[in-house]
Amino acid sequence: MMSSTQTKEKREPVRQSVLVDLPAEDAFRLFTEGFSQWWPLALYSVNGPGDATRCELEPWPGGRVFERTSSGQECDWGSVDAWEPPSHLRLHWHPGGQDSAGQTVDVEFATERSGGTRVTVTHTGWETPGVAVCSLTRRSGSLWSSTLLHQFAEFAGQQMLVLA
């Protein structure tokens, strides 16, 4: 019989969303093509603050998600599992970790009646061994809503002025 410390803890997925005042096509394009521009590398980098110069997302199923350092070194963050513009993106997610210990980040782009787009991130895989680096679900949920999606929404709002 397993003790309670040996049982696998089931954690709920993180699900956060933000509304941007753009059509889904533009929101998807800015989220993916502008990934390096809105992702806060100074705060969230595999190599630590100041060493990473950009992060990239290759736009096809099987494409890589990675960061590049000032010396040109590339560090994998994951891969693209689904590429369905303008409505859906799914990433196998393991920044700085083992590919087998990855999580899933699903991003949906849904047109709202108001004309904007709701961008919803669902982050799963917390029960996978080796994900302690992402801390607990509650903290990561806060990270997505208070930092990452906020950064994206701010970037999208700035780009909206350029698109107009």
C-alpha positions as CSV (number, residue, x, y, z in Angstrom):
1,M,0.0,0.0,0.0
2,M,1.3,3.5,-0.9
3,S,1.6,6.2,1.7
4,S,0.1,9.6,1.1
5,T,3.6,10.9,0.4
6,Q,4.1,8.4,-2.4
7,T,0.9,9.0,-4.2
8,K,1.1,11.2,-7.2
9,E,-0.4,14.6,-6.5
10,K,-3.0,15.7,-9.0
11,R,-2.9,19.4,-9.7
12,E,-5.5,21.4,-11.5
13,P,-4.5,23.1,-14.8
14,V,-3.7,26.8,-14.7
15,R,-6.2,28.6,-16.9
16,Q,-5.8,32.4,-17.4
17,S,-7.1,34.8,-20.0
18,V,-6.8,38.3,-21.2
19,L,-8.9,40.3,-23.7
20,V,-7.1,42.3,-26.4
21,D,-8.7,44.8,-28.7
22,L,-7.6,43.0,-31.9
23,P,-9.0,40.5,-34.4
24,A,-7.9,36.9,-33.7
25,E,-5.6,36.9,-36.7
26,D,-3.6,39.8,-35.4
27,A,-3.6,38.5,-31.8
28,F,-2.3,35.1,-32.9
29,R,0.3,36.7,-35.1
30,L,1.5,39.1,-32.4
31,F,1.6,36.3,-29.8
32,T,3.7,34.1,-32.0
33,E,5.7,36.3,-34.3
34,G,6.2,38.9,-31.5
35,F,7.1,36.3,-28.9
36,S,10.5,37.7,-28.3
37,Q,9.2,41.2,-28.0
38,W,6.6,40.6,-25.3
39,W,8.1,37.8,-23.3
40,P,9.9,39.3,-20.3
41,L,13.3,37.7,-20.8
42,A,14.9,39.8,-18.1
43,L,12.7,38.0,-15.6
44,Y,12.1,34.6,-17.2
45,S,15.1,33.1,-18.9
46,V,16.7,29.7,-18.6
47,N,20.2,31.3,-18.5
48,G,19.4,34.0,-16.0
49,P,18.9,37.8,-16.2
50,G,20.9,39.6,-18.8
51,D,22.4,36.6,-20.8
52,A,19.4,35.8,-23.0
53,T,19.0,38.2,-25.9
54,R,15.8,36.7,-27.5
55,C,13.3,33.9,-27.4
56,E,11.8,32.4,-30.5
57,L,8.9,30.2,-31.5
58,E,9.2,28.4,-34.8
59,P,5.8,28.7,-36.6
60,W,5.0,25.0,-37.5
61,P,4.1,21.8,-35.8
62,G,7.4,20.3,-34.5
63,G,9.0,23.8,-34.4
64,R,11.2,24.7,-31.5
65,V,10.6,27.2,-28.7
66,F,14.0,28.4,-27.5
67,E,16.1,31.3,-26.2
68,R,19.3,32.6,-27.6
69,T,22.1,34.0,-25.5
70,S,24.5,36.8,-26.4
71,S,27.1,34.2,-27.3
72,G,24.7,32.5,-29.7
73,Q,23.9,29.5,-27.5
74,E,20.4,28.2,-27.9
75,C,18.5,26.7,-25.0
76,D,15.3,24.7,-25.7
77,W,12.1,25.7,-23.9
78,G,9.9,23.2,-25.8
79,S,8.3,22.5,-29.1
80,V,5.1,23.4,-31.1
81,D,2.6,20.6,-30.9
82,A,-0.2,22.3,-32.7
83,W,-0.2,25.3,-35.0
84,E,-3.7,26.3,-36.1
85,P,-3.8,30.1,-36.9
86,P,-5.7,32.1,-35.9
87,S,-7.4,30.1,-33.2
88,H,-5.0,27.7,-31.5
89,L,-1.4,27.0,-30.5
90,R,-0.2,24.2,-28.3
91,L,3.3,23.9,-26.9
92,H,5.2,21.1,-25.3
93,W,6.8,23.1,-22.5
94,H,10.0,22.3,-20.6
95,P,12.1,25.5,-20.2
96,G,15.6,24.4,-19.2
97,G,14.4,20.9,-18.3
98,Q,14.2,17.5,-19.8
99,D,11.9,17.0,-22.8
100,S,10.3,14.0,-21.0
101,A,9.4,16.2,-18.0
102,G,7.5,18.7,-20.1
103,Q,4.1,20.3,-19.6
104,T,1.5,21.5,-22.1
105,V,0.7,25.1,-22.7
106,D,-2.5,25.5,-24.8
107,V,-3.3,29.0,-26.1
108,E,-6.7,29.7,-27.6
109,F,-7.7,32.9,-29.5
110,A,-11.5,33.4,-29.4
111,T,-13.3,36.3,-31.1
112,E,-15.5,38.1,-28.6
113,R,-18.7,39.8,-29.6
114,S,-17.1,43.2,-28.7
115,G,-14.7,42.6,-31.7
116,G,-11.7,41.9,-29.5
117,T,-10.0,38.5,-28.9
118,R,-9.9,36.5,-25.7
119,V,-6.5,34.9,-25.4
120,T,-6.7,31.9,-23.0
121,V,-3.7,30.0,-21.7
122,T,-4.3,26.5,-20.2
123,H,-1.1,25.2,-18.6
124,T,-1.2,21.5,-17.7
125,G,1.2,18.7,-16.7
126,W,1.9,19.6,-13.0
127,E,1.9,16.0,-12.0
128,T,4.9,15.3,-14.2
129,P,8.1,14.7,-12.2
130,G,10.7,17.5,-12.4
131,V,8.3,20.5,-12.7
132,A,9.1,21.9,-9.3
133,V,11.0,24.7,-11.1
134,C,7.6,26.1,-12.0
135,S,6.5,25.9,-8.4
136,L,2.9,25.3,-7.5
137,T,-0.1,25.7,-9.7
138,R,-1.2,28.8,-7.7
139,R,2.1,30.6,-8.2
140,S,2.3,29.7,-11.9
141,G,-1.3,30.8,-12.5
142,S,-0.4,34.1,-11.0
143,L,2.7,34.3,-13.2
144,W,0.6,33.8,-16.4
145,S,-2.1,36.3,-15.3
146,S,-0.1,39.0,-13.6
147,T,3.1,39.0,-15.7
148,L,3.0,37.0,-19.0
149,L,-0.5,37.7,-20.3
150,H,-0.3,41.3,-19.0
151,Q,3.0,41.7,-21.0
152,F,1.3,40.3,-24.1
153,A,-1.8,42.5,-23.7
154,E,0.4,45.6,-23.2
155,F,2.5,44.7,-26.3
156,A,-0.7,44.0,-28.3
157,G,-2.1,47.4,-27.3
158,Q,1.1,49.1,-28.5
159,Q,1.0,47.2,-31.8
160,M,-2.6,48.1,-32.3
161,L,-1.6,51.7,-32.7
162,V,0.9,50.6,-35.4
163,L,-1.7,48.4,-37.2
164,A,-4.3,51.2,-37.3
